[in-house]
């Protein structure tokens, strides 16, 4: 198959995966006495557009069901709009119609604590303390009980083609100058998510944090529009405007809500640098990309220590049925949460483990130079605030960023609009 055909097939797969809620799948027999409803994120499931990911989850779920013939798994999938999916899930939880177990994006987890079943009987202190600090904190509710398992994480980085970029830029000015020059050569100098999606905010938070900016205060109230926080956010918005005005980036970045939305353009082979997550290079190679990508810390307003954002997905249990809980934990451990399973699943995904024993373990994947580089950057990672207001802040900032990129509003007006909607 020629390269153009490979790219075309890859783009079609991605488009299908991102188009909406995927059809539910059944694993096991209808006649099985126990039916467990599972809801998964399609990018980390048998619905993934990436062959290695799809095969991992398909084979492991099928093997688990074969070993548990008394169980049928009814697996449904989130839509590509994470905010909308998590909001619908919250509505289901309130109405007591949530699935038995679900994957929840870590930044939404705080909205579910009151509806989740504690998992402390399954995991002792030694196991819980094996998780990195920010994941361990997020896994516990305000009552101190273990409410979820944070099974993978990631970092945000600048990816650059080694054949086009000799020295990766460290500051915004360096990035803009280099990207604008590359764009003049018929390339896309710098690509990033700039649409109305969580990826847009997540990728740019490090630039805000590096200036000392905070989204919320210690009580969880929004503060991003006041004092030094406003200055820091305004600097980020002005930088994004400069990426378009300088020709460093195309205004079509407004169409990219999430990192995977950029895959089709990157696969065309003309992107020199892009802002993205640590899983992307491996997944791009799985989709046929042949470029040699280097990674570097995210360029900041001024030179300084790296700052990055760490995300990831969790598994949480809604059902109060103790027998189902036992089976669910066995499934989750065998799929993603046990040490060997976490090593294998993150290797398939291109993500990073949240268990320190896995990150330091004798696993071929974590020993690769690129993963070691990502793990080194994880030391500088911050998780999004666990405040319940965060998803609303993110939504308003997504609007602000996209409006600035398209020229619908000035950075000042866009930030003021977001702030006035949420100011306490």
Sine and cosine of phi, psi and omega as CSV:
sin_phi,cos_phi,sin_psi,cos_psi,sin_omega,cos_omega
0.00,0.00,0.76,-0.65,-0.02,-1.00
-0.95,0.33,0.33,-0.94,-0.06,-1.00
-0.84,0.54,-0.66,0.75,-0.02,-1.00
-0.88,0.47,-0.63,0.78,0.01,-1.00
-0.92,0.38,-0.62,0.78,0.03,-1.00
-0.89,0.46,-0.72,0.69,0.00,-1.00
-0.89,0.46,-0.68,0.74,0.00,-1.00
-0.88,0.48,-0.68,0.73,0.02,-1.00
-0.90,0.43,-0.65,0.76,0.01,-1.00
-0.89,0.45,-0.69,0.72,-0.01,-1.00
-0.89,0.45,-0.64,0.77,0.01,-1.00
-0.90,0.44,-0.65,0.76,0.02,-1.00
-0.90,0.44,-0.69,0.72,-0.01,-1.00
-0.90,0.43,-0.71,0.71,0.00,-1.00
-0.86,0.52,-0.65,0.76,0.02,-1.00
-0.91,0.41,-0.62,0.78,-0.02,-1.00
-0.94,0.34,-0.50,0.87,-0.08,-1.00
-1.00,-0.09,-0.06,1.00,-0.18,-0.98
-0.97,0.26,-0.35,0.94,-0.02,-1.00
0.31,-0.95,-0.24,-0.97,-0.02,-1.00
-0.92,0.39,0.77,-0.63,-0.02,-1.00
-0.99,0.13,0.42,-0.91,0.02,-1.00
-0.89,0.45,0.60,-0.80,0.02,-1.00
-0.93,0.36,0.54,-0.84,0.05,-1.00
-0.90,-0.44,0.51,-0.86,0.04,-1.00
-0.91,-0.42,0.75,-0.66,0.07,-1.00
-0.86,-0.51,0.88,-0.48,-0.06,-1.00
0.97,-0.26,0.00,-1.00,-0.10,-0.99
-1.00,-0.08,0.60,-0.80,0.09,-1.00
-0.85,0.53,-0.48,0.88,-0.06,-1.00
-0.98,0.18,-0.11,0.99,0.03,-1.00
-0.87,0.50,0.67,-0.74,-0.07,-1.00
-0.94,0.35,-0.35,0.94,-0.04,-1.00
-0.89,-0.46,0.85,-0.53,0.08,-1.00
-0.93,-0.37,0.79,-0.61,0.00,-1.00
-0.88,-0.48,0.82,-0.58,0.03,-1.00
-1.00,0.01,0.83,-0.56,-0.04,-1.00
-0.84,-0.54,0.72,-0.69,0.10,-0.99
-0.87,-0.49,0.78,-0.62,-0.11,-0.99
-0.83,-0.55,0.35,-0.94,0.16,-0.99
-0.99,0.15,0.83,-0.56,-0.13,-0.99
-0.84,0.54,-0.53,0.85,-0.01,-1.00
-0.94,0.33,-0.23,0.97,0.05,-1.00
-0.80,-0.60,0.89,0.45,-0.13,-0.99
-0.23,-0.97,0.01,-1.00,0.10,-0.99
-0.92,0.40,-0.07,1.00,0.05,-1.00
-1.00,-0.10,0.01,1.00,-0.06,-1.00
-0.86,0.51,0.58,-0.81,0.08,-1.00
-0.98,0.21,-0.21,0.98,-0.02,-1.00
-1.00,-0.04,0.87,-0.50,-0.12,-0.99
-0.80,0.60,-0.71,0.70,-0.05,-1.00
-0.89,0.45,-0.60,0.80,0.01,-1.00
-0.94,0.34,-0.76,0.65,-0.01,-1.00
-0.84,0.54,-0.71,0.70,-0.04,-1.00
-0.92,0.39,-0.60,0.80,0.01,-1.00
-0.87,0.48,-0.80,0.60,-0.08,-1.00
-0.94,0.35,-0.64,0.77,0.01,-1.00
-0.87,0.50,-0.78,0.63,-0.08,-1.00
-0.92,0.39,-0.63,0.77,-0.04,-1.00
-0.96,0.29,-0.60,0.80,0.05,-1.00
-0.92,0.38,-0.68,0.73,0.02,-1.00
-0.88,0.47,-0.65,0.76,0.01,-1.00
-0.91,0.42,-0.64,0.77,0.00,-1.00
-0.91,0.41,-0.70,0.72,-0.01,-1.00
-0.90,0.43,-0.61,0.79,0.04,-1.00
-0.88,0.48,-0.58,0.81,0.03,-1.00
-0.98,0.19,-0.19,0.98,0.00,-1.00
-0.77,-0.64,0.95,0.32,-0.08,-1.00
-0.91,0.42,-0.23,0.97,0.03,-1.00
-1.00,0.07,0.07,1.00,-0.06,-1.00
-0.85,-0.52,0.69,-0.73,0.19,-0.98
-0.90,-0.43,0.78,-0.62,0.05,-1.00
-0.99,-0.16,0.85,-0.53,0.09,-1.00
-0.98,-0.21,0.99,-0.17,-0.15,-0.99
-0.98,-0.18,0.88,-0.47,0.12,-0.99
-0.94,-0.34,0.11,-0.99,-0.16,-0.99
-0.69,-0.72,0.61,-0.79,0.12,-0.99
-0.89,0.46,0.32,-0.95,0.13,-0.99
-0.99,0.10,0.08,-1.00,0.00,-1.00
-0.95,0.32,-0.32,0.95,0.04,-1.00
-1.00,0.02,0.99,-0.13,-0.12,-0.99
-0.89,0.46,-0.70,0.71,0.00,-1.00
-0.85,0.53,-0.72,0.70,-0.01,-1.00
-0.91,0.42,-0.65,0.76,0.01,-1.00
-0.89,0.45,-0.71,0.70,-0.01,-1.00
-0.92,0.38,-0.57,0.82,0.05,-1.00
-0.91,0.41,-0.68,0.73,0.06,-1.00
-0.89,0.46,-0.64,0.77,0.02,-1.00
-0.89,0.45,-0.64,0.77,0.03,-1.00
-0.90,0.44,-0.66,0.75,0.05,-1.00
-0.88,0.47,-0.63,0.77,0.04,-1.00
-0.91,0.42,-0.64,0.77,0.00,-1.00
-0.90,0.44,-0.68,0.74,0.02,-1.00
-0.87,0.49,-0.64,0.77,-0.03,-1.00
-1.00,0.07,0.08,1.00,-0.02,-1.00
0.87,0.49,0.62,0.79,0.03,-1.00
-0.86,-0.51,0.30,0.95,0.00,-1.00
-0.94,0.35,0.42,-0.91,0.09,-1.00
-0.90,0.44,0.22,-0.98,0.00,-1.00
-0.90,0.44,-0.62,0.79,0.02,-1.00
-0.57,-0.82,0.59,-0.81,-0.06,-1.00
-0.55,-0.84,0.47,-0.89,0.18,-0.98
-1.00,0.07,0.80,-0.60,0.01,-1.00
-0.87,-0.49,0.73,-0.68,0.07,-1.00
-0.90,0.44,0.68,-0.74,-0.12,-0.99
-0.84,0.54,-0.52,0.86,-0.06,-1.00
-0.97,0.24,-0.21,0.98,0.04,-1.00
-0.98,-0.19,-0.11,0.99,-0.18,-0.98
-0.83,0.55,-0.62,0.78,-0.07,-1.00
-0.88,0.48,-0.40,0.92,0.01,-1.00
-0.97,0.23,-0.16,0.99,-0.08,-1.00
-0.94,-0.35,-0.16,0.99,-0.14,-0.99
-0.73,0.68,-0.71,0.70,-0.12,-0.99
-0.93,0.38,-0.29,0.96,-0.05,-1.00
-0.98,-0.20,-0.12,0.99,-0.13,-0.99
-1.00,-0.08,0.52,-0.85,0.03,-1.00
-0.99,0.10,0.68,-0.73,0.02,-1.00
-0.92,0.39,0.57,-0.82,-0.05,-1.00
-0.91,-0.41,0.23,0.97,-0.11,-0.99
-0.88,0.48,-0.49,0.87,-0.04,-1.00
-0.94,0.34,-0.25,0.97,-0.03,-1.00
-0.99,-0.12,-0.35,0.94,-0.12,-0.99
-0.71,-0.70,0.87,-0.49,0.03,-1.00
-0.99,0.17,0.11,-0.99,-0.03,-1.00
-0.83,0.56,-0.62,0.79,-0.03,-1.00
-0.89,0.45,-0.64,0.77,0.01,-1.00
-0.94,0.33,-0.69,0.72,-0.01,-1.00
-0.89,0.45,-0.67,0.75,-0.03,-1.00
-0.95,0.30,-0.12,0.99,0.07,-1.00
-0.97,0.25,-0.29,0.96,0.00,-1.00
-0.99,0.14,0.56,-0.83,0.02,-1.00
-0.87,0.49,0.40,-0.92,-0.17,-0.99
-0.81,0.58,-0.76,0.65,-0.08,-1.00
-0.92,0.39,-0.54,0.84,0.05,-1.00
-0.95,0.32,-0.69,0.72,0.01,-1.00
-0.85,0.52,-0.68,0.73,0.02,-1.00
-0.90,0.43,-0.70,0.72,-0.03,-1.00
-0.92,0.38,-0.46,0.89,-0.03,-1.00
-0.96,0.29,-0.25,0.97,-0.03,-1.00
-0.96,-0.27,0.66,-0.75,0.06,-1.00
-0.99,0.14,0.04,-1.00,0.02,-1.00
-0.87,0.50,-0.40,0.92,0.01,-1.00
-0.99,0.11,0.02,1.00,0.03,-1.00
0.99,0.10,-0.03,1.00,-0.03,-1.00
-1.00,0.05,0.51,-0.86,0.01,-1.00
-0.96,0.27,0.90,-0.44,-0.11,-0.99
-0.92,-0.40,-0.08,1.00,-0.01,-1.00
-0.23,-0.97,0.21,-0.98,0.10,-1.00
-0.87,-0.48,0.88,-0.47,0.01,-1.00
-1.00,0.03,0.98,-0.20,-0.29,-0.96
-0.99,-0.11,-0.19,0.98,0.10,-0.99
-0.38,-0.92,0.26,-0.97,0.04,-1.00
-0.56,-0.83,-0.13,-0.99,-0.09,-1.00
-0.26,-0.97,0.15,-0.99,0.15,-0.99
-0.72,-0.69,0.36,-0.93,0.06,-1.00
-0.98,-0.18,0.68,-0.73,-0.09,-1.00
-0.59,-0.80,0.21,-0.98,0.20,-0.98
-1.00,-0.05,0.84,-0.54,0.08,-1.00
-0.98,-0.20,0.71,-0.71,-0.03,-1.00
-0.64,-0.77,0.58,-0.82,0.04,-1.00
-0.97,0.23,0.82,-0.57,-0.08,-1.00
-0.92,0.39,-0.41,0.91,0.01,-1.00
-0.99,0.16,-0.18,0.98,-0.03,-1.00
-0.91,-0.42,-0.45,0.89,-0.07,-1.00
-0.83,-0.55,0.88,-0.47,0.00,-1.00
-0.99,0.11,-0.75,0.66,-0.01,-1.00
-0.85,-0.53,0.92,-0.38,-0.04,-1.00
-0.91,0.41,0.59,-0.80,-0.02,-1.00
-0.94,0.34,0.52,-0.86,0.01,-1.00
-0.95,-0.30,-0.39,0.92,-0.05,-1.00
-0.84,-0.54,0.25,-0.97,0.03,-1.00
-0.86,0.50,-0.69,0.72,-0.03,-1.00
-0.88,0.47,-0.68,0.73,0.03,-1.00
-0.90,0.44,-0.66,0.75,0.00,-1.00
-0.89,0.46,-0.73,0.68,-0.04,-1.00
-0.90,0.44,-0.67,0.74,-0.01,-1.00
-0.90,0.44,-0.72,0.69,-0.03,-1.00
-0.92,0.39,-0.71,0.70,-0.04,-1.00
-0.91,0.41,-0.63,0.78,0.02,-1.00
-0.89,0.45,-0.64,0.77,0.01,-1.00
-0.92,0.40,-0.66,0.75,0.02,-1.00
-0.91,0.41,-0.60,0.80,0.01,-1.00
-0.90,0.43,-0.54,0.84,0.04,-1.00
-0.91,0.41,-0.33,0.94,0.00,-1.00
-1.00,-0.01,0.19,0.98,0.01,-1.00
1.00,0.03,0.15,0.99,0.04,-1.00
-0.99,-0.16,0.18,-0.98,0.21,-0.98
-0.99,-0.12,0.95,-0.30,-0.14,-0.99
-0.89,0.46,-0.71,0.70,-0.12,-0.99
-0.52,-0.86,0.82,-0.57,-0.03,-1.00
-0.87,-0.49,0.56,-0.83,0.02,-1.00
-0.34,-0.94,0.34,-0.94,0.10,-1.00
-0.95,0.30,0.79,-0.61,-0.01,-1.00
-0.72,-0.70,0.24,0.97,-0.03,-1.00
-0.99,-0.14,-0.21,-0.98,-0.06,-1.00
-1.00,0.01,0.98,0.21,0.01,-1.00
-0.42,-0.91,0.31,-0.95,-0.07,-1.00
-0.88,0.47,-0.52,0.85,0.00,-1.00
-0.85,0.53,-0.56,0.83,-0.01,-1.00
-0.89,0.46,-0.70,0.71,-0.01,-1.00
-0.96,0.26,-0.71,0.70,-0.05,-1.00
-0.84,0.54,-0.68,0.74,-0.06,-1.00
-0.93,0.38,-0.45,0.89,-0.10,-0.99
-0.98,-0.21,-0.14,0.99,0.03,-1.00
-0.85,0.53,-0.62,0.78,0.02,-1.00
-0.84,0.54,-0.58,0.82,0.01,-1.00
-0.91,0.40,-0.52,0.86,0.04,-1.00
-0.98,0.21,-0.74,0.68,0.00,-1.00
-0.88,0.47,-0.60,0.80,-0.05,-1.00
-0.88,0.48,-0.39,0.92,0.04,-1.00
-1.00,-0.01,0.09,1.00,-0.05,-1.00
1.00,0.05,0.19,0.98,-0.02,-1.00
-0.96,0.27,0.54,-0.84,0.06,-1.00
-0.75,-0.67,0.62,-0.78,0.02,-1.00
-0.99,0.12,-0.62,0.78,-0.03,-1.00
-0.72,-0.70,0.33,-0.94,0.07,-1.00
-1.00,-0.02,-0.11,-0.99,-0.08,-1.00
-0.90,0.44,-0.40,0.91,0.02,-1.00
-1.00,0.02,-0.05,1.00,0.02,-1.00
1.00,-0.03,0.13,0.99,0.01,-1.00
-1.00,0.07,0.59,-0.81,-0.02,-1.00
-0.92,0.40,0.66,-0.75,0.03,-1.00
-0.68,-0.73,0.15,0.99,-0.12,-0.99
-0.92,0.39,-0.23,0.97,-0.04,-1.00
-0.97,-0.25,0.25,0.97,-0.04,-1.00
-0.80,-0.60,0.50,-0.86,0.14,-0.99
0.80,0.60,-0.68,-0.73,-0.05,-1.00
-0.91,0.41,-0.41,0.91,0.03,-1.00
-0.92,0.39,-0.65,0.76,0.05,-1.00
-0.90,0.44,-0.68,0.73,0.00,-1.00
-0.87,0.50,-0.70,0.71,-0.03,-1.00
-0.90,0.43,-0.69,0.73,-0.01,-1.00
-0.92,0.38,-0.61,0.79,0.03,-1.00
-0.90,0.43,-0.61,0.79,0.06,-1.00
-0.86,0.50,-0.67,0.74,0.01,-1.00
-0.90,0.43,-0.71,0.71,0.00,-1.00
-0.90,0.44,-0.64,0.77,0.05,-1.00
-0.91,0.41,-0.62,0.79,0.07,-1.00
-0.87,0.49,-0.70,0.71,0.00,-1.00
-0.89,0.45,-0.62,0.79,0.08,-1.00
-0.88,0.48,-0.64,0.77,0.00,-1.00
-0.91,0.41,-0.53,0.85,0.02,-1.00
-0.87,0.49,-0.59,0.81,0.00,-1.00
-0.99,0.17,-0.75,0.67,-0.07,-1.00
-0.88,0.48,-0.56,0.83,-0.05,-1.00
-0.99,0.14,-0.21,0.98,-0.09,-1.00
1.00,0.09,0.07,1.00,0.03,-1.00
-0.91,0.42,-0.56,0.83,-0.04,-1.00
-0.73,-0.68,0.49,-0.87,0.07,-1.00
-0.99,0.11,0.50,-0.87,-0.01,-1.00
-0.95,0.32,-0.11,0.99,0.07,-1.00
-0.94,0.34,-0.12,0.99,0.10,-1.00
-0.85,0.53,-0.34,0.94,0.02,-1.00
-0.92,0.40,-0.28,0.96,0.04,-1.00
-0.99,0.12,-0.16,0.99,-0.09,-1.00
-0.98,-0.20,0.97,-0.24,-0.04,-1.00
-1.00,0.04,-0.52,0.86,-0.03,-1.00
-0.74,-0.68,0.26,-0.97,-0.08,-1.00
-0.86,0.51,-0.67,0.75,-0.04,-1.00
-0.91,0.42,-0.36,0.93,0.06,-1.00
-0.87,0.48,-0.40,0.92,-0.03,-1.00
-0.99,0.13,-0.24,0.97,-0.09,-1.00
-0.79,0.61,-0.76,0.65,-0.03,-1.00
-0.83,0.56,-0.67,0.74,0.00,-1.00
-0.93,0.36,-0.66,0.75,0.01,-1.00
-0.89,0.46,-0.61,0.79,-0.01,-1.00
-0.92,0.39,-0.27,0.96,0.06,-1.00
-0.96,0.29,-0.27,0.96,0.15,-0.99
1.00,0.03,0.26,0.97,-0.03,-1.00
-0.89,-0.46,0.15,0.99,0.01,-1.00
-1.00,0.00,0.81,-0.58,-0.02,-1.00
-1.00,0.02,-0.64,0.77,-0.01,-1.00
-0.60,-0.80,0.57,-0.82,0.12,-0.99
-0.54,-0.84,0.50,-0.87,0.04,-1.00
-1.00,-0.05,0.84,-0.54,-0.08,-1.00
-0.28,-0.96,-0.07,-1.00,-0.05,-1.00
-1.00,0.00,0.28,-0.96,-0.11,-0.99
-0.94,0.35,-0.24,0.97,0.02,-1.00
-1.00,0.10,-0.22,0.98,-0.27,-0.96
-0.95,0.32,-0.67,0.75,-0.07,-1.00
-0.88,0.47,-0.70,0.71,0.01,-1.00
-0.89,0.45,-0.67,0.74,-0.01,-1.00
-0.93,0.37,-0.60,0.80,0.06,-1.00
-0.89,0.46,-0.67,0.74,0.04,-1.00
-0.89,0.45,-0.60,0.80,0.05,-1.00
-0.91,0.41,-0.38,0.92,0.02,-1.00
-1.00,-0.09,0.11,0.99,0.09,-1.00
0.94,-0.33,-0.03,1.00,0.00,-1.00
-0.94,0.35,0.70,-0.72,-0.06,-1.00
-0.93,-0.38,0.05,1.00,-0.07,-1.00
-0.96,0.29,0.48,-0.88,0.05,-1.00
-0.99,-0.10,0.96,-0.26,-0.08,-1.00
-0.99,-0.13,0.72,-0.70,0.17,-0.99
-0.99,-0.15,0.33,-0.94,0.05,-1.00
-0.83,-0.56,0.53,-0.85,-0.01,-1.00
-0.52,-0.85,0.34,-0.94,0.09,-1.00
-0.86,0.50,0.43,-0.90,0.02,-1.00
-0.89,0.46,0.77,-0.64,0.08,-1.00
-0.87,0.49,0.65,-0.76,-0.05,-1.00
-0.89,-0.46,0.13,-0.99,-0.03,-1.00
-0.86,0.51,-0.67,0.74,0.08,-1.00
-0.72,-0.69,0.38,-0.93,-0.01,-1.00
-0.88,0.48,0.57,-0.82,0.02,-1.00
0.07,-1.00,-0.14,-0.99,0.03,-1.00
-0.89,0.46,0.52,-0.85,0.02,-1.00
-0.87,0.49,0.49,-0.87,0.16,-0.99
-0.68,-0.73,0.73,-0.69,0.03,-1.00
-0.61,-0.80,0.20,-0.98,0.01,-1.00
-0.94,-0.35,0.67,-0.74,0.03,-1.00
-0.91,-0.42,0.78,-0.63,0.00,-1.00
-0.87,-0.50,-0.63,-0.78,0.04,-1.00
0.76,-0.64,0.16,-0.99,-0.05,-1.00
-0.89,-0.45,0.47,-0.88,-0.01,-1.00
-0.85,-0.53,0.36,-0.93,0.19,-0.98
-0.93,-0.37,0.73,-0.68,-0.03,-1.00
-0.69,-0.73,0.52,-0.85,-0.10,-1.00
-0.95,-0.31,0.79,-0.61,0.04,-1.00
-0.98,-0.18,-0.55,0.84,-0.11,-0.99
-0.93,0.36,0.69,-0.72,0.08,-1.00
-1.00,0.09,-0.06,1.00,-0.03,-1.00
-0.93,0.37,0.92,-0.39,-0.10,-1.00
-0.89,0.46,-0.62,0.78,-0.01,-1.00
-0.92,0.40,-0.65,0.76,0.06,-1.00
-0.90,0.43,-0.63,0.77,0.02,-1.00
-0.86,0.52,-0.69,0.73,0.01,-1.00
-0.85,0.52,-0.70,0.71,-0.02,-1.00
-0.93,0.37,-0.64,0.76,-0.01,-1.00
-0.88,0.47,-0.71,0.71,-0.01,-1.00
-0.90,0.43,-0.62,0.79,0.06,-1.00
-0.88,0.47,-0.67,0.74,0.04,-1.00
-0.89,0.46,-0.76,0.65,-0.06,-1.00
-0.90,0.43,-0.65,0.76,0.03,-1.00
-0.89,0.46,-0.66,0.75,-0.05,-1.00
-0.97,0.26,-0.36,0.93,-0.07,-1.00
-1.00,-0.08,-0.72,0.69,-0.16,-0.99
-0.58,-0.81,-0.34,0.94,-0.21,-0.98
-0.98,-0.22,-0.51,0.86,0.10,-1.00
-0.90,0.43,0.42,-0.91,-0.07,-1.00
-0.80,0.60,-0.77,0.63,-0.02,-1.00
-0.91,0.41,-0.64,0.77,0.01,-1.00
-0.92,0.39,-0.62,0.79,0.04,-1.00
-0.91,0.42,-0.66,0.75,0.03,-1.00
-0.88,0.47,-0.69,0.72,-0.05,-1.00
-0.95,0.31,-0.66,0.75,-0.04,-1.00
-0.94,0.34,-0.65,0.76,0.03,-1.00
-0.93,0.37,-0.52,0.86,0.07,-1.00
-0.90,0.43,-0.66,0.75,0.03,-1.00
-0.92,0.40,-0.64,0.77,-0.06,-1.00
-0.98,0.20,-0.48,0.88,-0.18,-0.98
0.99,0.12,0.29,0.96,0.02,-1.00
-1.00,-0.05,-0.08,-1.00,-0.01,-1.00
-0.91,-0.41,0.56,-0.83,0.02,-1.00
-0.96,0.27,0.48,-0.88,0.07,-1.00
-0.98,-0.18,-0.16,0.99,0.06,-1.00
-1.00,-0.05,0.79,-0.61,-0.04,-1.00
-0.90,0.43,-0.54,0.84,0.02,-1.00
-0.91,0.42,-0.48,0.88,0.04,-1.00
-0.98,0.20,-0.70,0.71,0.00,-1.00
-0.88,0.48,-0.51,0.86,-0.02,-1.00
-0.98,-0.20,0.08,1.00,-0.14,-0.99
-0.99,0.12,0.03,-1.00,-0.04,-1.00
-1.00,-0.02,0.89,0.46,0.00,-1.00
-0.91,-0.42,0.74,-0.68,-0.07,-1.00
-0.84,0.54,-0.64,0.77,-0.07,-1.00
-0.88,0.48,-0.76,0.65,-0.08,-1.00
-0.95,0.32,-0.23,0.97,0.01,-1.00
-1.00,0.00,-0.10,1.00,0.01,-1.00
-0.93,0.37,0.53,-0.85,-0.04,-1.00
-0.83,0.55,-0.65,0.76,-0.04,-1.00
-0.92,0.40,-0.70,0.72,0.00,-1.00
-0.91,0.41,-0.60,0.80,0.07,-1.00
-0.87,0.49,-0.63,0.78,0.04,-1.00
-0.91,0.42,-0.65,0.76,0.04,-1.00
-0.90,0.43,-0.69,0.72,0.00,-1.00
-0.90,0.44,-0.57,0.82,0.08,-1.00
-0.89,0.46,-0.65,0.76,0.01,-1.00
-0.94,0.33,-0.44,0.90,-0.01,-1.00
-0.87,0.50,-0.41,0.91,0.07,-1.00
-0.88,0.48,-0.43,0.90,-0.02,-1.00
-0.98,-0.19,0.19,0.98,-0.07,-1.00
-0.99,0.13,0.54,-0.84,0.11,-0.99
-0.81,-0.59,0.63,-0.78,0.11,-0.99
-1.00,0.05,0.45,-0.89,0.08,-1.00
-0.88,0.47,0.49,-0.87,-0.05,-1.00
-0.87,0.49,0.61,-0.79,0.00,-1.00
-0.99,0.16,0.06,1.00,-0.01,-1.00
-0.87,0.49,0.61,-0.79,-0.03,-1.00
-0.91,0.42,-0.34,0.94,0.00,-1.00
-0.98,0.20,-0.23,0.97,-0.12,-0.99
-0.84,0.55,-0.75,0.66,-0.01,-1.00
-0.83,0.55,-0.56,0.83,0.04,-1.00
-0.94,0.34,-0.63,0.77,0.07,-1.00
-0.87,0.49,-0.72,0.70,-0.01,-1.00
-0.86,0.51,-0.71,0.71,-0.01,-1.00
-0.85,0.52,-0.71,0.71,-0.02,-1.00
-0.93,0.36,-0.58,0.81,0.04,-1.00
-0.94,0.34,-0.54,0.84,0.09,-1.00
-0.87,0.50,-0.69,0.73,0.03,-1.00
-0.90,0.44,-0.70,0.71,-0.02,-1.00
-0.87,0.49,-0.73,0.68,-0.03,-1.00
-0.89,0.45,-0.73,0.68,-0.03,-1.00
-0.91,0.42,-0.58,0.81,0.04,-1.00
-0.92,0.38,-0.58,0.81,0.04,-1.00
-0.93,0.37,-0.68,0.73,-0.02,-1.00
-0.89,0.45,-0.64,0.77,-0.02,-1.00
-1.00,0.09,-0.09,1.00,0.01,-1.00
0.99,0.17,0.20,0.98,0.00,-1.00
-0.95,0.31,-0.47,0.88,0.03,-1.00
-0.62,-0.78,0.44,-0.90,0.17,-0.99
-0.96,0.29,0.35,-0.94,0.07,-1.00
-0.81,0.58,-0.66,0.75,-0.02,-1.00
-0.89,0.45,-0.72,0.69,-0.03,-1.00
-0.92,0.39,-0.64,0.77,-0.01,-1.00
-0.90,0.43,-0.67,0.74,0.01,-1.00
-0.93,0.37,-0.66,0.75,0.02,-1.00
-0.88,0.48,-0.64,0.77,0.00,-1.00
-0.89,0.45,-0.71,0.70,0.01,-1.00
-0.89,0.46,-0.67,0.74,-0.07,-1.00
-0.93,0.37,-0.67,0.74,-0.05,-1.00
-0.91,0.41,-0.42,0.91,0.04,-1.00
-0.97,0.25,-0.38,0.92,-0.13,-0.99
-0.84,-0.54,-0.13,0.99,-0.07,-1.00
-0.83,0.56,0.73,-0.68,-0.02,-1.00
-0.94,0.34,0.00,0.00,0.00,0.00
